[in-house]
Amino acid sequence: MIWDRERYIAHSLFEYTGAEMFCELFGPLLPLEAEWRRQGASAKEIGMTAFDWDYVLKTDVGANCGAVTGIEPKILSDNEEETISIDHYGRQMRLIKKSATLPLPLNHPVENWEDWLKIKHWYAFSEERINPERLQRAKELRDKGYLTILGIPGGFDEPRQLMGEENLCVACYEEPELIEDMLTTIGDTCVKVIERVGEVVPIDNLTIHEDMAGKSGPLFGPSQVLEFLKPYYLKAWNAARQTGAKLFSQDSDGNMNAVIDAFIECGLNAIYPCEPNAGMDIVEIRKKYGKQLMLKGGIDKFALRKDPEAIRRELEYRICPETLGGGTVFALDHRIPNGVPIENYRYYVNLGREMLGKGPILQEGWERMAF
């Protein structure tokens, strides 16, 4: 089902609009495609178009709040085992093909104040950050019901990209002024971009990417969030709200429980993907925070590797009175992992649809399945 901006915003703000939202946030891991082909999956199933997922009409507003470095990414070497490249930060990156899908940096551009001052201009505001044609197109699409989205750099993630995780965490204690200057500089530019965008089209959803936690917890605690990130978050969010923004969403994997209260103080009202295996239980989060946080994801992707009964137990636990009635986008908690049989995925889709009051999906070859 297609959701327009008004219905999606209302649902996200805990209004029941007559339907629940059930979708796929990230899609399959790349190697799963070959597994599904061998199991007889159709091209539409592999492309995720066979499942009639709910989705919201949305558009980026055509503005850049991040680093403008002028560095052209390039590949330095490539073989069966690894790829070595230069990214747009100028970092040397290494992708180990047999064990990873994302490259990791071998170095970083900032180790100290002097390094930061050399690249601080990457975050200066200029009119080139705004694409007038795309901005005007976003206005036209919003008038047709599209949700307008603007992403800003992560308050943790962007300094991490510049410094590396260890150096960033140490700098919070040894050079806090450096982190504060980074986020003040980035935040000032975000505000100018938001104001320029808002002259043409309202921003509905401000988004921020952090990925700042693992299974054992976040790399910043509540005190670091409140000291360093809160001024940055609120600066951008207050500017976005002036343009009409209703949603401020954060993408972070891992166990974020220890810092949810702090991020609510920062203005966040939506988080995802809520990984159960990292301790992010959307039922318990909803019980604790009520209507303060819209939740996306939260269904254990690894349950789909098991059997139909395990899938049923997982859905029966997540889809419950606490999570129904608005404020939840039901979805897997990240990419569909390798080892999920296509029949299990079909079962998950149809059972979830049944439990959420949606009609079943009937595809060729599905009739033999008991939902």
C-alpha positions as a Python dict, from the first residue, in 0.01 Angstrom:
ca = {
    (1, 'M'): (0, 0, 0),
    (2, 'I'): (121, 349, -84),
    (3, 'W'): (123, 596, 204),
    (4, 'D'): (128, 970, 139),
    (5, 'R'): (309, 1213, 364),
    (6, 'E'): (7, 1317, 569),
    (7, 'R'): (-91, 960, 652),
    (8, 'Y'): (268, 856, 728),
    (9, 'I'): (328, 1153, 957),
    (10, 'A'): (0, 1093, 1138),
    (11, 'H'): (87, 723, 1182),
    (12, 'S'): (436, 813, 1305),
    (13, 'L'): (286, 1049, 1562),
    (14, 'F'): (64, 771, 1703),
    (15, 'E'): (-258, 844, 1525),
    (16, 'Y'): (-436, 532, 1404),
    (17, 'T'): (-506, 590, 1035),
    (18, 'G'): (-700, 271, 971),
    (19, 'A'): (-404, 48, 886),
    (20, 'E'): (-75, -74, 1025),
    (21, 'M'): (252, -32, 833),
    (22, 'F'): (449, -344, 731),
    (23, 'C'): (759, -307, 518),
    (24, 'E'): (1113, -413, 439),
    (25, 'L'): (1360, -148, 554),
    (26, 'F'): (1687, -263, 402),
    (27, 'G'): (1631, -565, 176),
    (28, 'P'): (1847, -879, 143),
    (29, 'L'): (2219, -914, 190),
    (30, 'L'): (2374, -950, -154),
    (31, 'P'): (2471, -1322, -131),
    (32, 'L'): (2111, -1415, -47),
    (33, 'E'): (2011, -1352, -407),
    (34, 'A'): (2204, -1657, -529),
    (35, 'E'): (2052, -1873, -253),
    (36, 'W'): (1698, -1769, -345),
    (37, 'R'): (1758, -1824, -716),
    (38, 'R'): (1864, -2181, -644),
    (39, 'Q'): (1546, -2225, -437),
    (40, 'G'): (1323, -2110, -723),
    (41, 'A'): (1251, -1752, -620),
    (42, 'S'): (1108, -1529, -891),
    (43, 'A'): (1274, -1215, -1019),
    (44, 'K'): (1004, -1009, -845),
    (45, 'E'): (1073, -1182, -515),
    (46, 'I'): (1445, -1118, -543),
    (47, 'G'): (1368, -756, -631),
    (48, 'M'): (1129, -729, -333),
    (49, 'T'): (841, -618, -556),
    (50, 'A'): (636, -939, -513),
    (51, 'F'): (537, -876, -152),
    (52, 'D'): (314, -567, -172),
    (53, 'W'): (506, -391, 104),
    (54, 'D'): (375, -67, 247),
    (55, 'Y'): (587, 229, 151),
    (56, 'V'): (575, 603, 184),
    (57, 'L'): (611, 839, -109),
    (58, 'K'): (925, 1035, -26),
    (59, 'T'): (1183, 1265, -178),
    (60, 'D'): (1517, 1411, -80),
    (61, 'V'): (1515, 1789, -90),
    (62, 'G'): (1836, 1817, -290),
    (63, 'A'): (2070, 1968, -32),
    (64, 'N'): (2404, 1856, 115),
    (65, 'C'): (2493, 1919, 481),
    (66, 'G'): (2802, 1696, 484),
    (67, 'A'): (3167, 1720, 386),
    (68, 'V'): (3239, 1880, 50),
    (69, 'T'): (3599, 1770, 1),
    (70, 'G'): (3663, 1787, -371),
    (71, 'I'): (3838, 1450, -344),
    (72, 'E'): (3744, 1201, -613),
    (73, 'P'): (3717, 842, -487),
    (74, 'K'): (3932, 594, -675),
    (75, 'I'): (4043, 231, -662),
    (76, 'L'): (4412, 176, -594),
    (77, 'S'): (4415, -203, -626),
    (78, 'D'): (4164, -483, -668),
    (79, 'N'): (4200, -861, -654),
    (80, 'E'): (4001, -1166, -544),
    (81, 'E'): (4077, -1108, -176),
    (82, 'E'): (4054, -733, -128),
    (83, 'T'): (3998, -389, -274),
    (84, 'I'): (4208, -90, -167),
    (85, 'S'): (4058, 249, -250),
    (86, 'I'): (4055, 618, -164),
    (87, 'D'): (3721, 756, -45),
    (88, 'H'): (3584, 1110, -59),
    (89, 'Y'): (3746, 1194, 277),
    (90, 'G'): (4085, 1102, 131),
    (91, 'R'): (4108, 793, 350),
    (92, 'Q'): (4267, 473, 231),
    (93, 'M'): (3998, 206, 256),
    (94, 'R'): (4027, -173, 259),
    (95, 'L'): (3746, -413, 169),
    (96, 'I'): (3811, -777, 258),
    (97, 'K'): (3578, -950, 14),
    (98, 'K'): (3541, -1287, 189),
    (99, 'S'): (3423, -1144, 519),
    (100, 'A'): (3279, -795, 465),
    (101, 'T'): (3050, -591, 243),
    (102, 'L'): (3178, -251, 358),
    (103, 'P'): (3534, -121, 340),
    (104, 'L'): (3708, -3, 658),
    (105, 'P'): (3945, 295, 681),
    (106, 'L'): (4318, 238, 722),
    (107, 'N'): (4378, 602, 817),
    (108, 'H'): (4188, 922, 896),
    (109, 'P'): (4236, 1289, 802),
    (110, 'V'): (4218, 1430, 1157),
    (111, 'E'): (4439, 1348, 1454),
    (112, 'N'): (4466, 1692, 1616),
    (113, 'W'): (4359, 2056, 1600),
    (114, 'E'): (4603, 2136, 1320),
    (115, 'D'): (4460, 1861, 1102),
    (116, 'W'): (4104, 1979, 1171),
    (117, 'L'): (4185, 2337, 1076),
    (118, 'K'): (4324, 2215, 742),
    (119, 'I'): (3996, 2051, 645),
    (120, 'K'): (3747, 2267, 834),
    (121, 'H'): (3653, 2436, 506),
    (122, 'W'): (3493, 2107, 396),
    (123, 'Y'): (3198, 2204, 616),
    (124, 'A'): (3166, 2571, 522),
    (125, 'F'): (2833, 2682, 382),
    (126, 'S'): (2806, 2775, 17),
    (127, 'E'): (2518, 2801, -228),
    (128, 'E'): (2663, 2499, -411),
    (129, 'R'): (2522, 2285, -128),
    (130, 'I'): (2173, 2351, -266),
    (131, 'N'): (2057, 2198, -594),
    (132, 'P'): (1789, 2442, -715),
    (133, 'E'): (1636, 2202, -968),
    (134, 'R'): (1606, 1916, -719),
    (135, 'L'): (1475, 2155, -453),
    (136, 'Q'): (1203, 2280, -686),
    (137, 'R'): (1122, 1921, -781),
    (138, 'A'): (1090, 1834, -410),
    (139, 'K'): (837, 2116, -373),
    (140, 'E'): (633, 1981, -662),
    (141, 'L'): (643, 1627, -522),
    (142, 'R'): (546, 1739, -172),
    (143, 'D'): (242, 1907, -321),
    (144, 'K'): (158, 1562, -464),
    (145, 'G'): (185, 1391, -125),
    (146, 'Y'): (556, 1304, -101),
    (147, 'L'): (737, 1319, 234),
    (148, 'T'): (1032, 1561, 217),
    (149, 'I'): (1352, 1439, 381),
    (150, 'L'): (1681, 1608, 470),
    (151, 'G'): (1973, 1416, 617),
    (152, 'I'): (2237, 1574, 838),
    (153, 'P'): (2575, 1430, 942),
    (154, 'G'): (2580, 1221, 1257),
    (155, 'G'): (2703, 1402, 1566),
    (156, 'F'): (2901, 1093, 1657),
    (157, 'D'): (2937, 943, 1311),
    (158, 'E'): (3087, 1240, 1128),
    (159, 'P'): (3370, 1305, 1378),
    (160, 'R'): (3424, 927, 1382),
    (161, 'Q'): (3469, 932, 1004),
    (162, 'L'): (3726, 1209, 1044),
    (163, 'M'): (3913, 1075, 1348),
    (164, 'G'): (3832, 709, 1399),
    (165, 'E'): (3638, 573, 1694),
    (166, 'E'): (3924, 546, 1942),
    (167, 'N'): (4064, 893, 1876),
    (168, 'L'): (3717, 1046, 1893),
    (169, 'C'): (3636, 889, 2229),
    (170, 'V'): (3972, 989, 2376),
    (171, 'A'): (3933, 1344, 2242),
    (172, 'C'): (3612, 1386, 2441),
    (173, 'Y'): (3832, 1387, 2752),
    (174, 'E'): (4161, 1524, 2624),
    (175, 'E'): (4047, 1774, 2358),
    (176, 'P'): (3675, 1842, 2412),
    (177, 'E'): (3709, 2182, 2246),
    (178, 'L'): (3804, 2007, 1922),
    (179, 'I'): (3485, 1800, 1918),
    (180, 'E'): (3277, 2103, 2013),
    (181, 'D'): (3428, 2307, 1728),
    (182, 'M'): (3364, 2029, 1478),
    (183, 'L'): (2998, 2003, 1574),
    (184, 'T'): (2950, 2379, 1597),
    (185, 'T'): (3090, 2419, 1247),
    (186, 'I'): (2882, 2136, 1101),
    (187, 'G'): (2574, 2251, 1291),
    (188, 'D'): (2600, 2612, 1169),
    (189, 'T'): (2611, 2491, 810),
    (190, 'C'): (2317, 2255, 869),
    (191, 'V'): (2110, 2548, 996),
    (192, 'K'): (2195, 2758, 689),
    (193, 'V'): (2108, 2472, 455),
    (194, 'I'): (1781, 2407, 639),
    (195, 'E'): (1688, 2775, 624),
    (196, 'R'): (1761, 2791, 251),
    (197, 'V'): (1562, 2477, 184),
    (198, 'G'): (1276, 2601, 398),
    (199, 'E'): (1240, 2912, 182),
    (200, 'V'): (1122, 2682, -99),
    (201, 'V'): (979, 2367, 57),
    (202, 'P'): (899, 2258, 414),
    (203, 'I'): (1109, 1971, 552),
    (204, 'D'): (889, 1694, 690),
    (205, 'N'): (1154, 1454, 822),
    (206, 'L'): (1502, 1541, 948),
    (207, 'T'): (1720, 1229, 953),
    (208, 'I'): (2056, 1151, 1109),
    (209, 'H'): (2282, 846, 1077),
    (210, 'E'): (2491, 744, 1378),
    (211, 'D'): (2560, 366, 1392),
    (212, 'M'): (2726, 428, 1727),
    (213, 'A'): (2650, 107, 1916),
    (214, 'G'): (2731, -262, 1924),
    (215, 'K'): (2570, -547, 2107),
    (216, 'S'): (2724, -440, 2438),
    (217, 'G'): (2608, -79, 2413),
    (218, 'P'): (2687, 263, 2262),
    (219, 'L'): (3031, 417, 2222),
    (220, 'F'): (2904, 743, 2374),
    (221, 'G'): (2726, 738, 2709),
    (222, 'P'): (2447, 971, 2819),
    (223, 'S'): (2691, 1233, 2948),
    (224, 'Q'): (2874, 1254, 2613),
    (225, 'V'): (2544, 1267, 2425),
    (226, 'L'): (2421, 1554, 2639),
    (227, 'E'): (2751, 1742, 2642),
    (228, 'F'): (2853, 1712, 2278),
    (229, 'L'): (2557, 1598, 2070),
    (230, 'K'): (2261, 1774, 2229),
    (231, 'P'): (2362, 2129, 2123),
    (232, 'Y'): (2422, 2008, 1767),
    (233, 'Y'): (2101, 1805, 1745),
    (234, 'L'): (1881, 2079, 1890),
    (235, 'K'): (2037, 2344, 1667),
    (236, 'A'): (1944, 2150, 1355),
    (237, 'W'): (1609, 2024, 1486),
    (238, 'N'): (1490, 2365, 1598),
    (239, 'A'): (1574, 2505, 1254),
    (240, 'A'): (1394, 2217, 1082),
    (241, 'R'): (1087, 2260, 1301),
    (242, 'Q'): (1069, 2621, 1186),
    (243, 'T'): (1017, 2488, 833),
    (244, 'G'): (739, 2256, 952),
    (245, 'A'): (932, 1937, 1033),
    (246, 'K'): (741, 1684, 1241),
    (247, 'L'): (982, 1388, 1248),
    (248, 'F'): (1344, 1363, 1365),
    (249, 'S'): (1467, 1009, 1307),
    (250, 'Q'): (1794, 837, 1390),
    (251, 'D'): (1946, 530, 1227),
    (252, 'S'): (2173, 340, 1465),
    (253, 'D'): (2241, -29, 1496),
    (254, 'G'): (2322, -200, 1823),
    (255, 'N'): (2205, -154, 2181),
    (256, 'M'): (2104, 210, 2226),
    (257, 'N'): (1902, 161, 2547),
    (258, 'A'): (2152, 345, 2766),
    (259, 'V'): (2122, 667, 2563),
    (260, 'I'): (1758, 675, 2452),
    (261, 'D'): (1661, 917, 2731),
    (262, 'A'): (1947, 1147, 2635),
    (263, 'F'): (1854, 1142, 2268),
    (264, 'I'): (1493, 1223, 2349),
    (265, 'E'): (1635, 1535, 2520),
    (266, 'C'): (1812, 1601, 2188),
    (267, 'G'): (1477, 1615, 2008),
    (268, 'L'): (1463, 1267, 1852),
    (269, 'N'): (1117, 1119, 1812),
    (270, 'A'): (1191, 818, 1586),
    (271, 'I'): (1458, 545, 1596),
    (272, 'Y'): (1545, 238, 1393),
    (273, 'P'): (1621, -49, 1318),
    (274, 'C'): (1587, -173, 1683),
    (275, 'E'): (1782, -501, 1675),
    (276, 'P'): (1645, -760, 1924),
    (277, 'N'): (1974, -954, 1932),
    (278, 'A'): (2140, -638, 2058),
    (279, 'G'): (1881, -591, 2332),
    (280, 'M'): (1650, -349, 2151),
    (281, 'D'): (1304, -488, 2227),
    (282, 'I'): (1035, -270, 2067),
    (283, 'V'): (770, -403, 2307),
    (284, 'E'): (970, -303, 2614),
    (285, 'I'): (1079, 27, 2455),
    (286, 'R'): (717, 114, 2384),
    (287, 'K'): (614, 21, 2741),
    (288, 'K'): (884, 251, 2877),
    (289, 'Y'): (860, 548, 2641),
    (290, 'G'): (501, 534, 2521),
    (291, 'K'): (434, 791, 2252),
    (292, 'Q'): (770, 964, 2284),
    (293, 'L'): (935, 744, 2018),
    (294, 'M'): (815, 616, 1684),
    (295, 'L'): (982, 277, 1616),
    (296, 'K'): (1080, 117, 1286),
    (297, 'G'): (1205, -240, 1249),
    (298, 'G'): (1232, -453, 1561),
    (299, 'I'): (1146, -797, 1417),
    (300, 'D'): (1430, -1045, 1467),
    (301, 'K'): (1575, -1123, 1123),
    (302, 'F'): (1742, -1439, 1252),
    (303, 'A'): (1405, -1594, 1342),
    (304, 'L'): (1353, -1633, 967),
    (305, 'R'): (1640, -1883, 953),
    (306, 'K'): (1450, -2120, 1182),
    (307, 'D'): (1110, -2281, 1122),
    (308, 'P'): (754, -2152, 1079),
    (309, 'E'): (676, -2195, 1447),
    (310, 'A'): (973, -1976, 1546),
    (311, 'I'): (860, -1713, 1297),
    (312, 'R'): (509, -1725, 1438),
    (313, 'R'): (635, -1684, 1795),
    (314, 'E'): (845, -1386, 1693),
    (315, 'L'): (557, -1210, 1519),
    (316, 'E'): (309, -1287, 1794),
    (317, 'Y'): (542, -1127, 2047),
    (318, 'R'): (625, -812, 1845),
    (319, 'I'): (275, -748, 1709),
    (320, 'C'): (85, -677, 2029),
    (321, 'P'): (-137, -412, 2187),
    (322, 'E'): (166, -203, 2290),
    (323, 'T'): (297, -174, 1934),
    (324, 'L'): (-32, -151, 1741),
    (325, 'G'): (-243, 155, 1672),
    (326, 'G'): (19, 391, 1530),
    (327, 'G'): (381, 477, 1603),
    (328, 'T'): (529, 150, 1468),
    (329, 'V'): (658, 51, 1126),
    (330, 'F'): (680, -327, 1153),
    (331, 'A'): (985, -460, 969),
    (332, 'L'): (1292, -676, 1006),
    (333, 'D'): (1563, -523, 1221),
    (334, 'H'): (1814, -505, 934),
    (335, 'R'): (1897, -678, 608),
    (336, 'I'): (1755, -1024, 539),
    (337, 'P'): (2050, -1250, 631),
    (338, 'N'): (2201, -1532, 432),
    (339, 'G'): (2049, -1868, 519),
    (340, 'V'): (1687, -1750, 513),
    (341, 'P'): (1496, -1988, 281),
    (342, 'I'): (1261, -1819, 39),
    (343, 'E'): (974, -2032, 173),
    (344, 'N'): (1040, -1901, 524),
    (345, 'Y'): (1038, -1546, 392),
    (346, 'R'): (710, -1606, 211),
    (347, 'Y'): (565, -1747, 532),
    (348, 'Y'): (685, -1444, 730),
    (349, 'V'): (530, -1200, 483),
    (350, 'N'): (190, -1365, 470),
    (351, 'L'): (168, -1436, 842),
    (352, 'G'): (266, -1078, 922),
    (353, 'R'): (8, -946, 679),
    (354, 'E'): (-259, -1170, 829),
    (355, 'M'): (-181, -1055, 1182),
    (356, 'L'): (-186, -690, 1074),
    (357, 'G'): (-519, -717, 897),
    (358, 'K'): (-383, -719, 544),
    (359, 'G'): (-476, -958, 264),
    (360, 'P'): (-246, -1248, 175),
    (361, 'I'): (4, -1237, -111),
    (362, 'L'): (-56, -1523, -352),
    (363, 'Q'): (223, -1594, -599),
    (364, 'E'): (287, -1887, -828),
    (365, 'G'): (427, -2174, -623),
    (366, 'W'): (301, -2034, -291),
    (367, 'E'): (-23, -2234, -278),
    (368, 'R'): (139, -2534, -110),
    (369, 'M'): (234, -2324, 193),
    (370, 'A'): (23, -2319, 507),
    (371, 'F'): (-1, -1971, 651),
}
